């Protein structure tokens, strides 16, 4: 094959040329986002993650937020704060973390993550980079922050996420004053937020489809939930309905076409992704039961949980 010119050995191949991508012209046209895992408090507190939002046109830090991990819920909270402060950008530029891209190969072309669905509802494009070098602006910013921000927090004797988040606004202003650069065109492409607060709460929630059983029961977040028998809950019977879960474990269960809905509120519950903690003690036949203001019962997620 080599003699016939069908194959070129690796040593004789011409090296590929990777030219740098030009910056976007205007602020707000492309925002690079990434999570930086580091020992930010130098042993004074457990390791955590810093979510970084940086403008591609100006290299200005747009938003920072410390969190326990790089999860979809933390990105939703950080993005909500971002659009409240700056408005909606044209696009976000991220890596191929499972927060941004479906990991299963069979559903990668058609599936969408919860964070991707939220951005789609806000009309914000999500672009996933093929390499870390492609989003080098935010990668280099991570290295700078791991040096300068760590020293700033050491001087302020900060040893917790809440105190660190309180310092970030001052740090961002000083960082942008020293390292920001003017854009090619000064027009700001951030768009105003037209959605209401209630609509934003629904967008930045974990949404999934559930079908009610004949006993008005469905399962989610490691628990069974029964809806009390009422006129509005009877309309949901045997229908595929959309379930939204907000960060404070507020459940909103509604039919997809609209109409009947029910809510369960419990501020004592844990944040997203964690099991709903038992509210009452008891064994199998004394299954834990909590009645919400709309008559929803919550049981611990066991295969033998049932009405006594």
SVG drawing of the C-alpha trace seen along z (x, -y; Angstrom):
<svg xmlns="http://www.w3.org/2000/svg" viewBox="-63 -50 72 55">
<polyline fill="none" stroke="black" stroke-width="0.4" points="0.0,0.0 2.9,-2.3 4.5,-1.6 1.2,-2.2 0.7,-5.5 -2.4,-4.3 -0.8,-4.7 1.6,-7.3 3.6,-6.3 3.3,-8.4 6.8,-9.7 6.3,-11.0 3.0,-12.7 2.8,-16.5 1.8,-17.9 -1.7,-19.3 -2.0,-23.0 -4.3,-24.3 -4.9,-28.0 -6.3,-30.0 -9.9,-30.9 -10.6,-34.7 -12.3,-36.4 -16.0,-37.2 -16.6,-40.8 -19.0,-41.9 -19.5,-41.4 -22.2,-38.8 -21.9,-37.0 -20.0,-34.0 -19.5,-33.2 -17.0,-30.5 -18.0,-28.5 -16.1,-25.8 -15.7,-24.4 -12.4,-24.5 -11.8,-21.9 -9.0,-22.9 -8.0,-23.2 -9.2,-26.8 -8.9,-27.3 -5.4,-25.6 -6.6,-23.1 -8.7,-25.5 -11.9,-23.9 -12.7,-20.9 -11.9,-21.1 -14.6,-22.6 -15.4,-23.8 -15.4,-27.3 -17.8,-27.9 -16.2,-30.5 -18.0,-32.6 -15.7,-34.6 -16.6,-36.8 -14.8,-35.7 -14.6,-39.2 -13.1,-41.0 -11.6,-38.3 -13.7,-39.9 -14.9,-37.7 -18.7,-37.9 -19.6,-35.6 -18.0,-33.3 -19.5,-31.0 -18.1,-28.5 -20.0,-25.3 -19.5,-21.8 -19.4,-20.1 -19.8,-20.7 -23.5,-19.6 -26.4,-20.6 -28.1,-22.3 -25.1,-24.5 -24.9,-25.5 -28.6,-26.4 -28.2,-28.5 -25.1,-30.2 -26.7,-30.8 -29.8,-32.2 -27.6,-34.7 -25.8,-35.5 -28.9,-36.4 -30.3,-38.4 -27.1,-40.5 -26.2,-40.7 -29.1,-39.4 -29.1,-36.5 -26.0,-36.0 -26.1,-34.7 -24.2,-31.4 -22.4,-29.5 -19.2,-27.6 -18.4,-24.6 -16.7,-21.2 -18.4,-17.9 -19.2,-17.4 -22.4,-15.3 -24.0,-18.5 -23.9,-19.9 -24.0,-16.8 -25.8,-13.5 -23.2,-10.8 -25.1,-7.9 -24.0,-7.4 -27.4,-6.1 -29.3,-9.2 -26.5,-11.8 -28.0,-13.2 -31.6,-13.5 -31.2,-13.7 -30.7,-16.8 -29.5,-17.4 -31.5,-19.3 -29.1,-22.3 -29.3,-22.2 -33.1,-22.1 -33.0,-25.2 -30.8,-27.1 -33.0,-26.1 -36.1,-27.5 -34.2,-30.7 -33.1,-30.8 -29.4,-30.5 -27.2,-28.4 -24.9,-25.8 -21.7,-24.9 -19.6,-22.0 -15.9,-22.3 -14.0,-19.3 -10.9,-20.0 -9.8,-22.0 -7.5,-24.1 -10.6,-25.2 -11.9,-27.0 -8.4,-28.0 -9.5,-31.5 -11.5,-30.0 -8.8,-27.3 -6.1,-30.0 -8.4,-32.0 -8.7,-29.0 -4.9,-28.9 -4.8,-32.6 -7.6,-32.3 -6.0,-29.3 -3.0,-31.6 -4.5,-35.1 -7.8,-34.2 -6.3,-31.7 -3.9,-34.4 -6.7,-36.9 -8.7,-34.5 -5.6,-33.7 -5.1,-37.4 -8.8,-37.8 -8.6,-34.5 -11.6,-33.1 -12.3,-29.4 -15.8,-28.7 -17.9,-28.8 -20.3,-31.4 -17.6,-33.9 -15.7,-33.2 -18.8,-33.9 -19.3,-37.2 -15.7,-38.2 -16.1,-37.4 -17.8,-40.6 -14.9,-42.8 -12.4,-40.4 -14.2,-40.4 -14.2,-44.2 -10.5,-44.4 -9.6,-41.5 -11.5,-43.1 -10.0,-46.5 -6.5,-45.0 -6.9,-42.3 -10.0,-43.1 -9.5,-44.3 -11.8,-46.3 -14.0,-44.4 -13.7,-45.0 -17.2,-46.4 -18.6,-47.8 -22.2,-46.8 -23.4,-44.6 -25.3,-41.6 -26.8,-40.5 -30.6,-40.4 -33.0,-41.5 -34.9,-38.8 -38.5,-38.7 -39.5,-35.7 -41.3,-36.3 -39.9,-35.1 -42.3,-32.2 -41.3,-31.2 -37.7,-31.3 -38.3,-29.1 -40.0,-26.5 -37.2,-26.7 -34.4,-26.3 -36.0,-23.2 -35.4,-19.5 -38.1,-18.5 -39.1,-14.9 -42.1,-12.9 -43.9,-10.7 -47.1,-8.6 -49.5,-8.3 -50.5,-4.8 -54.1,-3.9 -53.4,-4.7 -52.3,-8.2 -48.7,-7.3 -45.4,-8.1 -41.7,-7.8 -38.9,-10.3 -35.8,-11.5 -35.8,-8.1 -39.2,-8.4 -42.8,-7.5 -45.3,-10.3 -49.1,-9.8 -51.5,-12.5 -54.7,-12.8 -57.9,-12.0 -59.3,-15.3 -60.9,-16.6 -57.8,-18.2 -55.6,-15.2 -58.1,-12.7 -57.6,-14.5 -53.9,-13.4 -54.7,-9.7 -52.9,-7.5 -51.5,-10.5 -47.9,-11.3 -47.3,-14.5 -44.4,-16.8 -42.8,-16.9 -40.7,-19.9 -38.4,-19.9 -36.9,-23.1 -33.8,-23.4 -35.8,-23.6 -37.5,-20.3 -40.7,-22.1 -42.6,-19.6 -44.9,-20.8 -46.8,-18.1 -48.9,-19.1 -50.2,-17.6 -48.3,-18.5 -51.2,-20.2 -51.9,-22.2 -54.8,-22.1 -54.7,-20.4 -51.7,-20.6 -50.7,-19.9 -47.8,-21.0 -45.9,-19.7 -43.6,-22.1 -41.2,-21.0 -38.3,-23.4 -36.8,-20.7 -35.9,-18.6 -32.4,-18.3 -31.2,-19.9 -31.4,-18.4 -30.1,-14.9 -30.3,-13.8 -32.8,-11.4 -35.8,-13.0 -35.1,-12.4 -37.7,-10.5 -39.9,-12.9 -41.2,-10.3 -39.8,-7.2 -41.4,-3.8 -41.0,-0.4 -42.4,1.2 -46.1,1.1 -45.7,-2.3 -44.4,-3.9 -43.5,-7.5 -46.2,-9.8 -46.2,-13.5 -49.2,-15.5 -48.4,-18.7 -50.6,-21.7 -52.2,-20.3 -52.7,-16.8 -49.6,-15.0 -48.2,-12.1 -44.5,-11.3 -43.2,-7.8 -39.7,-6.6 -38.5,-4.7 -38.8,-1.0 -40.2,1.8 -42.7,2.7 -43.9,-0.8 -47.7,-0.9 -50.8,-2.4 -51.3,-0.7"/>
</svg>
